[in-house]
């Protein structure tokens, strides 16, 4: 069998298993072990456990369960509710103020945990019932929270940036900083759309009982909510100063953030008894095991691809294609979007980045910029079918919102994300200016 035929067979088998509905980690593991048995020396099989251990022994990966712990500690206590209610009290005067409060809540929550599904679940459990009670359509309410949850993998700290930095050997600190401006801009665009859509819906239903309700909070009531935001501000400030001040590595920063969050929920929300702590620990353990299994099997998958020279052949083929710089970027972006239909961001980064990165570097693209570009594109995979993990999270929270209505509600946000990618490609300084200025020597 020629190398090209072997590569096609390997990719085809992997796609069939992934599309069959088999869990991603198991699908990658099965195809890897099968090809190891069929096309590699037996000695490699005996080293399987050592290879998996070596792939998972990177100290930076410790940041993932710690950031997830931060998210679960906030999402499974009243901390998330206080965050949400405080934001709403200050934004209620704006058209679609409640929807904008959900965007702000998603942004702050994302900045503390780095997990999209955790963000969508925590904010959605509070925000969707409140929005629907005040006249927001199910599609707008669900689509907003699903899209807002995607900010979790862009606004630092970000789990995808950690993995991308490990794979392409780039500074995770620079990647975190590069995600700040695009994350804030995307959140702003989401808020603008929500305000416009809520205002338009309200005008069309004025005088109807289904119109979006308006509320009023006195200055005293708004000031009373500020102390609730103080713990979050303190934790975010500590995490940012510790990381960007060069005082600690990302994993150590995650430890600082997780410890501070646990102390906060224990002191402020009296969450220290085992019945209160148990769902936080179990939730973090479950999410961490799922992600670590995918990461371990993805490392094995890429090892087999490299050993069989599939990665090298595909890389050489991509580099030798007679395409301009922008043509190459277009097809690589399209590949990331298509893979997002059935693969989570973690698997896409670990499986695809080693293949396409040499060509991107040959065409002169900044790897830090592409990390942001790739992360934003992978956001769409979390909110479009057939996988759309955040869509399933929202349906679990609000099962009466039909999938069709939810997809129509999230479609404008997908358009916003894709248009933003175009702008980011034309003006890469949006992502690169801040890290270059911060790390300028």
Secondary structure, 3 states (H helix, E strand, C coil): CCHHHHHHHHHHHHHHHHHCCCCHHHHHHHHHHHHHHHHCCHHHHHCHHHHHHHHHCCHHHHHHHHHHHHHHHHHCCCHHHHHHHHHHHHHCCCCCHHHHHHHHHHHHHHHHHCCHHHHHHHHHHHHHHHHHHCCCCHHHHHHHHHHHHHHHHCCCCCHHHHHHHHHHCCCHHHHHHHHHHHHHHHHHHHHHHHHHHHHHHHHHCCCCCCCCCCCCCCHHHHHHHHHHHHHHHHHHHHHHHHHHCCCCCHHHHHHHHHHHHHHHHHHCCCCCCHHHHHHHHHHHHHHHHHHHHHHHHHHHHHHHHHHCCHHHHHHHHHHHCCCCHHHHHHHHHHHHHHHCCCCCHHHHHHHHHHHHHHHHHHCCCCHHHHHHHHHHHHHHHCCCCCCCHHHHHHHHHCCCCCHHHHHHHHHHHHHHHHHHHHHHHHCCHHHHHHHHHHCCC
